[in-house]
């Protein structure tokens, strides 16, 4: 039964393939559940460890190209997203840009970031500003922030350093 074509004739295999396709596509054609937790963990780890692409995060499409400024020396000091999110002196404008970038990436079906990763990094930027600067960089109320931070803590694939950030953010929010 190693022949792929023979699986089509097997009712159990057809049922399994049908269930997997149904899980991957909701009734309205939107993809759901495309990534397993271990895959999301690997993607997140990669996003946290690769050199921070400041030019991408800092890009503001509403600003003419001729007047765009590059990252400041303080912003260039971050070798990775993990370093930015962990730093208590992370520049607030950079955290705001990260929040805006990940919000847009999560809403864009053509984004290279899985929606779950974009959403997690969106809430991580908000949590970092809240914990490190006692500042809200989102229009979300307490319920929305609590939902986002709790959602992140409930996901098995979230990195430990982000878990502590979300725990701190929830503690401050509830305190």
C-alpha positions in Angstrom: 0.0 0.0 0.0 2.9 2.4 -0.5 1.6 3.4 -3.9 0.0 6.9 -3.4 -2.7 6.0 -6.0 -3.8 3.0 -3.9 -4.6 5.3 -1.0 -7.4 6.9 -3.0 -9.1 3.5 -3.3 -8.8 2.9 0.4 -11.9 4.4 2.2 -10.0 5.0 5.5 -7.3 6.9 3.6 -9.9 8.9 1.7 -11.6 9.8 5.0 -8.3 10.8 6.6 -7.3 12.9 3.6 -10.8 14.5 3.6 -10.6 15.3 7.4 -7.1 16.8 7.0 -8.3 19.0 4.1 -11.3 20.1 6.1 -9.1 21.1 9.0 -6.9 23.1 6.7 -9.7 24.9 5.0 -12.7 26.4 6.8 -16.0 26.5 5.0 -15.4 30.0 3.6 -12.1 29.0 2.1 -9.9 30.7 4.7 -6.9 28.6 5.8 -6.9 27.4 9.4 -4.5 25.3 11.4 -1.9 25.1 8.7 1.0 25.0 11.3 1.6 22.5 14.0 2.8 23.8 17.4 6.4 22.5 16.8 6.5 24.3 13.5 5.2 27.5 15.0 7.8 27.1 17.8 10.6 26.9 15.2 9.3 29.9 13.2 9.0 32.0 16.3 12.5 31.0 17.5 13.8 32.0 14.0 12.0 35.3 14.2 13.3 36.1 17.6 17.0 35.2 16.8 17.6 36.5 13.3 19.1 40.0 12.9 16.4 42.6 13.4 15.3 43.9 10.0 14.9 47.5 11.1 14.5 48.9 7.6 11.4 46.7 7.1 9.9 47.5 10.5 10.7 51.2 10.3 9.4 51.6 6.8 6.5 54.0 6.7 4.7 53.7 3.3 3.1 57.1 3.9 6.5 58.9 3.9 8.1 59.7 0.6 11.2 57.6 -0.1 13.4 60.7 -0.4 12.6 61.8 3.2 12.8 58.5 4.9 15.5 58.3 7.6 17.3 55.1 8.5 17.3 53.6 12.0 18.9 55.6 14.7 22.0 54.3 16.5 19.9 53.3 19.5 17.6 51.3 17.2 20.6 49.7 15.4 21.8 48.4 18.8 19.4 45.5 18.7 20.9 42.4 17.1 17.5 40.5 17.3 13.9 40.9 18.1 14.4 38.9 21.3 17.0 41.5 22.4 14.5 44.4 21.6 11.6 42.8 23.5 13.8 42.0 26.5 15.4 45.4 26.9 13.8 47.7 29.5 15.2 50.7 27.6 13.9 49.6 24.2 12.9 52.8 22.2 9.1 53.2 22.4 8.9 54.3 18.8 10.5 51.1 17.7 8.1 49.0 19.8 5.2 51.0 18.2 6.6 50.3 14.7 6.9 46.6 15.5 3.3 46.6 16.7 2.1 48.3 13.6 4.2 46.0 11.3 3.0 42.8 12.9 -0.6 44.0 13.0 -0.4 44.6 9.3 1.4 41.3 8.7 -1.3 39.4 10.6 -4.1 40.9 8.5 -2.3 40.4 5.2 -2.9 37.0 3.6 0.3 37.4 1.5 2.5 38.0 4.6 5.5 35.7 5.0 4.6 35.5 8.7 2.0 33.0 9.8 -1.0 34.8 11.4 -0.3 33.2 14.8 3.3 34.5 14.8 2.3 38.0 13.7 -0.4 38.1 16.4 2.0 36.9 19.1 4.6 39.5 18.1 1.9 42.2 18.0 1.0 41.4 21.6 4.7 41.0 22.5 5.4 44.6 21.3 2.4 45.9 23.3 3.5 43.9 26.4 7.1 45.2 26.2 5.9 48.8 26.1 3.5 48.2 28.9 6.1 46.4 31.1 9.2 48.4 30.3 7.7 51.9 29.9 4.3 51.6 31.7 2.8 52.9 28.4 0.0 51.6 26.2 0.8 51.6 22.6 -2.5 50.1 21.5 -6.1 51.2 21.6 -7.1 47.9 23.1 -8.8 48.1 26.5 -8.0 46.0 29.5 -10.2 43.1 28.3 -8.5 43.0 24.9 -5.0 43.1 26.4 -5.9 40.5 29.0 -7.2 38.3 26.2 -4.1 38.7 24.1 -1.6 38.2 26.9 -3.6 35.1 28.2 -3.9 33.7 24.7 -0.1 33.9 24.3 0.5 32.2 27.6 -1.9 29.4 26.6 0.0 28.5 23.5 2.4 25.6 23.9 4.8 26.9 21.2 5.6 30.3 22.8 9.2 30.9 23.8 10.0 31.0 27.5 11.4 34.6 27.4 8.1 35.8 25.9 6.1 33.8 28.6 7.8 35.9 31.3 7.1 39.1 29.4 3.4 38.2 29.0 3.2 37.1 32.7 4.7 40.4 33.8 2.3 42.3 31.5 -0.7 40.4 32.9 0.4 41.0 36.5 0.8 44.8 35.8 -2.6 44.9 34.0 -4.4 43.2 36.9 -2.5 45.2 39.6 
